[in-house]
Amino acid sequence: MVITDLSQTPQINKSVKLTEIAACTNGRSECIMLLATGSFSGGDIKLQVSQDDINYYPLTDENGVQILLKADMPLYLKFANLYLKCDLTGISSQDLKVSVQ
């Protein structure tokens, strides 16, 4: 599932509920993979989470550091009852795509 696609008109940058992704796997998977492809500049792809799909907060690791998505480097996350989206503040790109698998 593509959640960010800056090659589209209009550009796409939507949230996804992680438990809905888990439901699609019929319990066969314990985590998801996020993958950013394409080139971008001007900043980092910051991951954010929300319980209500309205108020978003930085997704941080166990040390309180915000998790960033790097191009062509898969990131694995465990399922949780949260919404996930990308903060693209400052990002410039013609072909950035972020997919959840």
N, C-alpha and C positions, 0 to 999 in steps of 0.2 A: 504494500500500500504506500503510495507516494503522499507525503504530508506537506512537502514544500516543493514547488516547481516554479522557478523564476524564468523559465523559458516560455511559459504560457502567457496568454493575454486574455483576461487579467492574470497577474501572477497569483499563485496559490501558496498560502502558508496557513495551514489549519491545524487544529488540535486533534488528538486521538485519545480515546479512553483505553487505557492499557488492558483492562479486564475484558473489553470487547475483542481485542486482539487475541487474548488468551482463550476466549470462547471459540474462536475459529480454529484453534489447534486441537480441540476435543481432549484437552488435558495431556497432550503428548509433548508439550514443551514447557519448560520452567522459566524461560527468558525470551526476550525479543532482541533482535539485532537492529541497530540504526546504522545507516550508511549514507554519507554525503558524497555525491559525485559532482563533477564539474569544477570549474575554477571560480574563485571569489576573492575579493580584496576588501580592505577597509575595516576589518574586524574579525571577531570570532563568532562562530555559531554557538550560542549559549542555550542550554536546555533549561526549560522551565516546567514546573508542575503546578497542578491546581486540584482541589477537591470538588470545586463547583463549576469549572470551565469559565469562570469570570475573573477571580482573583488569582493571579499567577505569581509564583515565587521561584527563585533560582533553585535548580536541582544541584545539590552539593554532595560531595563525597564525605567519608567519615571524619575528615579533617576540616570540614566547613568550606572547602574550596569548590567554586562553581564548576560543574562538569561542562566541558567544551567538546564539540564534535569537530573532528578534523577530516579533511577531504580524503577519501579512499581508505580510511582507517575505521573498520567496524567497531562499534561500541555495543556491549551487551548489558542489558538491564533486566532485573527480575520483574515479574508482573506485580502490580499493586493496583489498588482501586483509586487510581489517579488519572487525570488528564495530563498529556504531555504535548508540548509544542516547542518550536524553535524561536528564539529571540534573534532576529536578524538586524538589529540596530546597527547602522553604519555599514552594512554589507552591500557591496556592489557585485552584480553578477548577471550574466546573460543566460547561463545554463545550469545553475545550481539546482540539484534535486536532492531531497532527503527522503529515504524510504525506510519503512518499518517492515521487518520480516520476522 
